[in-house]
Amino acid sequence: MFQDPQLGPGVPIRSTTVLCVRRDGKVVLGADGQVSMGNTIVKGSATKVRTLAKGKLLAGFAGSAADGLTLCDLLEAKLESVGGNFTRACVELAKDWRLDRRYRRLEALLIVADKERSLLLSGTGDVIEAEDGILAIGSGGNYALSAARALLRHSELDARGLVESSLAIAGEICVFTNNNRTILELEAPQ
């Protein structure tokens, strides 16, 4: 039986472009749908963004799907334990993720957003707020980030248009990104 050496334990799974943009009172989070193992596309329609906290938060993950989903569940539990304080829940999750032996091996990055702020969370304890309203992660994240910053500065596209166009550009450049997109929106407070 032939076994592809590119599809085994320890082979990095490259996939995902997740992009979050804030503009004119809206926050939009989108991701492509491609999952690749080695140089093989395994799936083209994965969902990597979701709503949390009964629709009050948006979350997107890059990395292991099981780990990303686990982190989303842990964030919701943290939100409940801190009375719904979004920033505090994110900081507490990042601390646990870094220090707790049970979570230390979770291999993913998260972008989470509420109506007021967007944060990038990592297993090294990072909690990074978007300086310009744009965050991106994943294999095509830097391509989408560059496109979104250029479009933000030089176009009148709304937040959704920025995400759609930037993910499309990333999909044209990154072989681990496709054009099957899932896009979610939140209205910012007035």
WOHUDA-V356352 format. One record per helix or strand of 3 or more residues. SS is the DSSP state (alpha for helix, beta for strand). FROM is the first residue (numbers start at 1). LEN is the number of residues. Records with the same first field share a line. If there is no record, write none. Layout:
SS: FROM-LEN ; FROM-LEN
This chain:
beta: 13-3 ; 17-7 ; 26-7 ; 35-3 ; 40-4 ; 49-4 ; 57-7 ; 108-6 ; 118-4 ; 127-3 ; 134-5 ; 181-7
alpha: 65-17 ; 86-14 ; 141-14 ; 159-15
